[in-house]
């Protein structure tokens, strides 16, 4: 009998509140399709909103800024219902397909404020849930596959843990301004942060700015930056590798106001928990080898003939050393 009573209470709730909540869900999607941010906030009321890009539940001004960002990045954004809107006890759900073209900036990470427009179109399935509290305020959860979203825009997506045994996983990027010179000196700096996402974002921005500065200096060959985002304890990790034509090229940055400013920030202003730098000079080297596209034989990429030593086919262009 108790189960029957629960079912009857649920049925009464659905019959009395369901129609208005179904209307709310439809109006909510209509507001997004009309790109009416004020209406989205009005319908959210005293509740909250989240999707895979918000980093948690947002409301008020934070929701307004998020909605404006999405509509700027995806100015033709449109939710197309993919089935009926359904209601349950305190919940309304709707399946949809998100149609949009990426013609504006999306938020970036690891030191990049924004990801430039790709011009690609997406048709991404998802589900939006409205969970109502006792006062009728909705907690809106807009769920879609973030990896599928990124891959549809040509972004890289990997499913990797932060830590697996002795292995740590993260992301990296490389900066090369077209130098084809061989490096004879390498600089390596690593850094560890313990103050969560805020500290990680700050250090990532500094690191990217420093790498941009280094790339303008004489003798710069290539720079690489790697990072592991904060774990459950707020600990994160990063490193920078810079490759230079000669050791003397690295010495010039010591007097740079940009470099001195970064050193001051790390050493005096409690940015990061630990940091260390080392410089390495060339001891031995081997030729850069490339494969013949006809027979597969590896050849010295810089041999004078420009031909494969096995089949005499023309060799392709050598890549940068780093």
N, C-alpha and C positions, 0 to 999 in steps of 0.2 A: 504493500500500500504506500510505503514511503516513496518508492520510485515513481509510482503513479502520480503522487502529489508533486514531486519535483517536476515531472514532465508537464503537468497541468499548469504549474506556475510559469514554466518556460513558455508554454503555448500562449498563455494570457499576455505575457510580456511581449512576445513576438507580434501578437495580434493588435496590441494597443500601442506599442512604440515602434514596431517594425516599419510601418508605412512611412512615418516621418523620418526615420533614420535612413531608409532606402532613398528617400527624396534628398536628404542631406548628402549622401554619398554621390548621387547623380549630380547634384549642384556643385559639389566639390570638384569633380572631374570637369564639369562644364567651366568652372572658374579658371582652372588650369588651361583648358583649351582656348578660353577667351583671353589668356595672359593677363588676367585681372588679379594682381597681387593683393590689392586691398580686400577683394572678395574672398580670396584664399584665407587671409588672416581672420576675416570676420567669421567664416565658417569653422575655422579651427577654434575660435572662441577662447575659452580658458584652458584648452587642451594643448597638445604638442604634435609635432610632426618629425618624422625621421625617414631617411632613405640611406642607402649605402655610402652616399657622398657627404652626409652631414656630420659623421663622426659621433652620433648620438642624437638624442631628442632635442629639438630646438623649438622656440616659440617667440612671439613678439618680434623685436627688431632683428634677431638672429634668423628667424624664419623669413622675414622680408628680404634680408640680404641674400639668403640662399636661393630664394625663388627668383630674385632679380638676376643672380649669377647664372642660374639654369636657363632662364629665358634669353639672356644675352649670348650664352654659348650655343644654345639650341633655339634660335628665334622662330622656327616653324614647329616647335614642339606640339605634339597632339597625342592625347590618350584615346585609343579606340577600344571600346568595350569588346571583350572576347567571351561573351556569355552573359547570363543574367546576374544582376546584383542580388546577393543572398543575405538573409538576416538570421541571426541566432540570438541566444541569450547574451545581451550586452555587446554583440559584435555584428558588424556588417562587412562583407568582403566582396571584392569585384576583381575579376581577371581582365587584363587589358593587353594591348600591344602599343608600345611607345614608338611613335614615328617622329623622326627629327633629322635635321642636317647640322653637322658640327661646323658652324661658321664663326664661332667666337671662342674666347679663351675659357679653358677649364682650370680649376685650381691644380697647381703642381705640388711636387714634394721634393725632398732632399735638396733644398736650396733654390728650387725654381718656383717662382710665385705663380706662374701660369703655364699651361700647355697650349700652344698655338693651335688655331683651327686647322683641321685636316680636310674639311670639305666633304667628308664622307657621310652617307646616309645610313641610318640605323632603323631597324624594325625589331624592337626588343620586347619580348613578353615579360609580364610581371603581374603582381597581385597587390592590391591595396586593401589594408584592413583598418577598420574603425573600431576601437575598443573603448566603450563608454564607461565612465565612472558613475558613482551614485548620483552625482549632480547632472549627469548627461553630457559632460565634457568629453570630446573624443581625443584619444591618443592615436594618431594616424601613423601607420607603418606602411611605407611604400617600398615593397620588396622586389628587387630584380637582381639578376646575376651580375655582380660587379666585374667579374672576369670576362663574361660574354660582352658586357658593355665596352670594356677596354679593347677587347680583340676586334669588335666591330669597327672601332675607330683606328685600328692599326697599332694599338699599344701592346706592349709585351705583358703577358700574364703567366705567372708560374705559381704552382701550389707547392710551397716549401715551408718547412717549419723554421722558426728562428734558430733553434738549436737541435742537433741530432748527434748525440755522443760528443765527439771532439770537434764536430763540424758546426760552424756558424754560417747562417745564410742571410743574405741581404740584397742590396742592389749596388750597381756601380755605373759610372759614366766616364767617358773619355773625351778629351778636348785636344784636337789637332788642327792647327791653322794651315795645314798643307806642307809642313816641313817633311822633306825626304832625307834629311841628314841622319847619320848614325850617331846615337848618343854615346858619350864617353863618361858621363857622370849621372848619378841617380840620387835624388833626394827623397827620403821617406819620412813621413810624419804620421803618427797615430794618436788618437785621442779617445778618451772614455768619458761619457757623461752619466750623471746619476740623478738628474732632475727632470725626468719625464719628457713628454712631447715638446713642451715649451723650450727647454734647453736644447733638445735635439734640433728643433727647427732653427733656433738662433745660430747654433754652430754650423748647420748645413748651409745657411745663407752666407755666413762669414767665409766658409771654405770655398764656396762657389765664387765669391767675389775675389778671393785671393788667387784662385786658379785663373780667372779672367785677367788679373793683373800680371801674373807670371807669364801668360801667353803673349804679352806685348813686349817682353824683354828679349834682348839679343841672345841668340843661341838656344832658345826654348824649342824643344822638339815635340813633346807630348806630355799631357797631364792626365792622371786617372784618379778618380775619387770613388771610394767604396763606403757603404754605411749599413749598419744594422739598426733598425728602429727600436725604440724602447721596449723592453720586456715587461713582465708583470711587476717587476720591482722598480721600473723606471730607468733601468740601466740600458745604455746604448753605446755604440762603438763606431768609429770611423777612421779612415786613413786617406792619405793623399800621397801619390807618387808623381814626381816630376822628373822628366828625362831631358838632359841638356847636352849640347854639342861638346862642351868642355867644362872642366871644373871652374875655370875662371868666370864663366857665364853665371854660375850660381852665386859667386861671391858678390856680384853687383847688386843682388836683391837685399843684402844685409843693410845697406844704407837707405833703402827705399822707405819713405814715410808710411806707405801702405803696410809693408812688412813689419815695421816697428810698431805701428798701431795695433796690429793683430797680436804681436808678441806681448805688448802691454796688456791687452784685453785678457789674454789667456793667463798671464802670470800674475796680474795685479787685481783683476776684477772678479775673481772667483767664477770664471767661465770654465766649465768642465771640471772633472775630478782629477784626471791625469792626462799628461801629454808628453810626447818624446819625439825627437827628430834625429835623423842620422843622414850622413852623406856618404855615398859609395862611389869609388872611381874604378874605371875599367881595368881589369886584370888580364882577361883574355877574351877573344871573340872568334866567331866562325862566320862564314859568308851567309847572307840571306838567301835561302833556297826557295825556288818556286817550281811547280810542276808544269811539265809540257802538257798542253791541253790536248795534244794528239796522241802521245804514247804514255804519258804519265811519269816519265823520267824526271827526277829532281835535278835542277840546274842552278848554278850560281846566278842569282837574279841580275847581277851587274857584269856578267861576262861581256867582253867587247863585241863578240859576234852577234849577240842578240838572238842566237839560234840554239835549239836543243842539241846537246852533244850526242844523242842517240839517233834521232831521226831528222835532224836539221830543220824541223818546223820552226817558224818564228815564235819566240817566247812572248808571253804577255807582259804587261807593265808590272814592275815590282810594287808591292804595297809599302806604306811607311814602315820603318823599323819597329815603331811602337804604336 
